Amino acid sequence: MVRRSATLVALLAMTATAGCATQDYPFVDVSEANARSMQGTRLDAGDKVRVAVFDEPSLTGDYEVGSSGSVTLPLISDVPAAGSTPQQMADAITAKLAQGGYVLNPRVAVDVISYRPFYVIGEVGKPGEYTFTGEMSLLQGIAKAGGFTTRANKGTVVVRRKSWGGGRKVPVGDPGLIIMPGDTITVNESML
């Protein structure tokens, strides 16, 4: 009976701690990541853009980049947007309008109305989704989420970014990582 109880307790302990192992993410080179951020924010699903076709009010409007990564416009249908800068998207719209003969010498501008949000989860005061409002450091993003809890690991966080293909460890401090739309910041519990 004692042996069964000990086995049961051991199994319960293993089951309870099975999900506690933390993945060992590689560290990110903050200066390199920030340099790439300065090359311009790329559009992706969930971003809202204003397309202006000069002298063509029926083609001018606000659009959302769909889950397919495209924006559907009148006359020319889907225009790829994901991975493009607003200028690259404007160039693609201009080419499609000219190619189809819909507009003679089209002039197009694309402005971002809003980017997709970023997320802060884990050991922060108010975990959740936050509006991306332009250049913001990692610490500013954490502050927006209510700051660190007393149990937080204040030295390193994990940031997941689509262009990285997964998570990366990021030291908290200077130079601070610049947050990008769609980032998920995870503040883990301190081991101490």
SEFINU-421278 format. One record per atom (N, C-alpha, C, O): x, y, z. Coordinates in pm, whole numbers, plus 50000, padded with zeros to 5 digits. Layout:
BEGIN
XYZ...
***
This chain:
BEGIN
500824988150000500005000050000500875012750000500595022349929501935012550081502845023950088503555025749954503745036949908503935014449892504625015049763503685020949657504125029149576502405016849656501435022349561501255037349581501205044849484501165041649704500995055949734502205063949687502055074749632503385058449710504605065349667504655066349515505055076649461504265055549445504235055649299503225065849249503495073449156502055066049312501005075449272501465089949293501245098449207502115092649405502615106149433503675110049330503685121349282504565100749295505605103549196504995106449060505425115748991503995098549019503315100948891502605114448889502665121648790501945117748998501255130649006502265142248999501995152248933503395140849065504415151349061504965153148921505165164448876505215141948849505715142948712504685149348621505035157448535503415145848638502345151548556502205166448583502035174348490502285170248709502105184348745503225193048693503015204748661504435187448683505575195648637505915193648491506875199648442505145185448420505465182548279505455194948193506275196148102504555204248218504455216348136505345227548182505315238448125506145225248286506945236048343508295238148275508945248248299508695228948193509995230448128509955242348033509005243947956510975250548039511005262147950511865258847829512885252147839511425263747716512175261447592513415270347595513375281747642514505265147544515745272847542515845280347409516275274747309515445292947410515465301147289516845307347270517535310047367517245309747145518505316847122518335331747154517225337047149519445338247186519405352747210519365360047076519945355346978518695371347073518635379546953519745390046960520115394547068520265393846845521195404946836520345417646825519815420646718520215424846936519305436346943519655447046840518755452346775520965450246823521305460646726520945456646584520485464946506521145443846550520785439046416519255439246397518765443346292518525434846499517065434846490516535449046476515605451546398517115458546551516675472446541517035478446405516265486446351518185474746350518575479746217517565475146113517195482746024517125462646123516105457546030514775464746048514065467345951514445468146173513205475346201513215489046134512175493946089514405495246129514525508646070514365508445918514185518945856514435496545857514275495545712512815497245671512495497645552511935498245767510535500445737509675488845781510035477145767508525492345834507585482245879506865476445759506375483845674506805463545752506155456445642504695453845678504355451345793503845454445578502435451745597502205436845619502975428545572501115433745690500735419845712499245419345743498595429745759498705407245752497285405345778496855412845904497525412246007495735420045894495215427646006495555442446000494935450346072496505446345918496825460545904495735467545823495145461545733495475480145857494475487945783495205499045707496055506045762494865500345578495525510345493494495519145422493355515045398494925531145389494115540345308494795541045172495955545045160494045537245068494545537744931493915549844864492685551044859494735558844813494245570644742494705569944597495905569844568493725569244507494015569844364493595583844321492395586844315494565592444292494285606444265493385607944143493575601344041492395616844156491395619744054490465607844027489775607743925490435597944115489545586344101488925583244237489325573544302487945591344281487375589344415486715575644433486635570644546486235569444325485575556444339486585545244370486185534444415487855547744348488895537744377489635540744507490475532944551489305552044568489965556244691489165551044810487935552044812489855545444910489145540545028490075534145129491285533445111489445529545238490165522845346489975507845332488875503045305491055500445350491035485945330491835479145439492725485045500491485466445463492245458245559492975447245484492425441145392494205444845524494965433745465494335420945520494325418645641493825412545430493145400345471494095389445516495315390845507493515378545564494335367445614495185361145503496185354545531494785363345378495575358245264496785367145235497655363445156496835378845301497945388045278497695397945166498595405245125496465398145115496115407045003495045417145044494365415545145494915427344962493855437244975493025436444848493575436444737491705435844863490825435044747490335449044712489675455644793490675453544591490305466844544489345465944427489335455844356488525476244406487645476144290488455475544160489555480944153487925469244061488485467643927489645457843918489665449243830490605458944008491825450943993491915439144089492915432044090490895436844169490825425544263491945425744365492245436044425492555413944385493535412444492494895418244457495445415844349495425425944552496765431544539497565426144658497185428444772498675419044632499485413944743500005425544829500505435544778499865423844961500315434345052501295429045157502235436145195501095416845204501935411245310503395411045267503735406145159504245416445352505675416845323506105429245247507305431345226505145437445206505455449545129505455461745220504825461845325506175471945178506055485045243504855491845179504405487545073504315502345241503215509645177503585514545036502735514444946504825518945016505245523744883505245512444782504825514344667505725500744821505715489244730504285485244693504025481444579503375486144789501985483044760501405493444663500675489844570501715506244684501245516744593501765514344452501035516344354503025510144440503605507144308502875495544241502635495844120502515485244318501805473644263500405477644215499955472944110499725486244291498385490944251498505499344125497705497844032499495508244121499715516644003499915508043879499315510643775500745497843890501035489043776499775481743730499525480643610498975476643825497755469343787496725478543720496075474643623496585490743773495625500143713496055504043572495225505143482497345506243552497865510043420497785498343323497395499843208498165486543371498175474443288496785471143235496625467443119495795472443320494435469143279493765480043197492665478143146494435491543185493865502543111492715509343184491915516443123492635507143315491535512843394491715527743419490745535243418492955531943440493235545943469494455549943387495475542943384494345561343320495445566543241496425573743335496025582943407497665569743334498705575543421498265576143569498195586943627497985564543628497505564743767498585569543864499765566543849498135576943964498995581244075498345576044202497205579344233499085567844274498525560944391499385563444514500615563744507498725565344627499415566444756498765556544852497555554744852499575550144934499075541045037499625545845171500835547145189498715548445264499085552445399498545542245498497455536845477499285539645603498835530245705497925537645803498305547845860496725532245821495805537745921496165531946057496305539146156496315518646061496725512046185497375498646154496975491446062498395495546234499065482646221498395472746316497645476546406498665459946293498155449646383498755452046522499805458346534498085447046626498565449646762499795441346798500195432446722500365444246913501385435646973500805430447104499825435847155501405420047158500865413347276501935412347384503105410147355501495414147509502395412347623501705402647718500595405147764502375391447746501785381247832502775377247942503955380547935502265370248041503125365348148503095374348269502035379448307504245376248329504375383248457504395398548441505395405048470503265404048394503075418448384501745421948451500895413248471501575434648484500375439048553499085437048475498075432948532499115439848345497905438648261498235431448131498395437948027498345418148134498645410848010497545413247908496375414347944497905413947781496875415547678497405420747547498605420547519496455425547466496705430747331496825445847340496035452347407497825451447271498065465847276498235471547136498815465147048497725483647117497805490346988499245494446958499915500347042499685491146838501015495346794500895509646746500125512546654501645518746808501505532946775502765539046718502945551246724503635530946665504875536246611506045531146690505915521546767507185537346673508395532546737508245532346889507975542546952508425520446945508285518547089509315508047133509495497847067509985510747244510975501247293510295489847369509125490847407511035479347391510545467947467510085472247605509005468147650510875480347674510495485047808509235493547805508415492747897509055501647701507835509647689506625500547670505555503147726506785489947592505695480347572505325473347700504145471347729506335469447779506075462947907505415472748003504505469048078505855485348002505235495648087503775497548050502925499348137503485497247920502105498747873501225487447928500025489147949501845475747951501125464148003501155463748156500945453148216501415474948219501365475648364502675472648434502715471848557503745471048359505055468548419505205454348470504285446148461506385451448522506695438148574505955435548705505735444748783505575423048727505075419048859506305416548947507435416648898506075414249075507195411549166507865398249135509035396249170507155389249069507725376049037508425375648901508985365348865508405386448827508905386548689510425385348680511155390148767510875378848574512295378848538512535392148467512115393948353513195401248533513395414848479514665415948394514975426748343515385404948377516625405348301516465401248156517125406848068515595391448130515435385947995513975382647971513305377148059513475385847852512125381947811512225374247681513285373847618511125368047640511075361047512510165368947419509035372347455510655371847300509855378947199509695369647079510665364147028508445368147036508155360446914507825370546804506975379246822508505369046692508305378046578508205369346454509005360146435507225372146370506995364046251508255362446166508555351446119508985373246146510175372746060511305364346120512225360446049511245361646251512245353346316511875338646309512715329946334510625335646276510195321746271510075315346408510125303146420509915323346512509785317846647510255327646751510405339646724510505322546871510885330946983512385333146993513185324946946512745344347054514145347647082514215353847221513325361247262515275350647294515515357147422516025371247395516855373347307515525380647473515935394647456516315400247593515495399947684517535405247608517885411647734517095424747748516925432247652516605427147869515845439347894516855450147933517585448448031516895460947860517835471747891518295478747766517625478347663519435485147776519955493047664520925485047581521725477647639520925485947449519885492847374518625484447371518675472347351517505490847392516245483547397515765479347259515905486647162515215467347253514645462447128513455471047089512655474947174513325474146961512165481446911511075471246881511295461546809509895473446938508755464546916508225466646775508225477746722507775455646714507175456046581505725451246590505375444046684504865455246495503485450346496503475435046492504245428846419502585429146571502445414646573503365407546671503225395546691504305414746732505205408446830504415403146949503395408946988504875392047005504345386947131505505386747230506515379947210505335394347337506365395647440505925387147559504845389047613506765377647598506455369047712507435372147824508645370647809506885376447938507695379048057507525366848147506455364648204508585359148160508525347048242508745350248389509185361148425508435340448472508645341648615510125339848645510805331748582510615347548741512015346448781512225333248853511335328448924513395327348836513695314748902514075316849048514105307249125514345329149088514755331949227513575335449312513735338149432
***
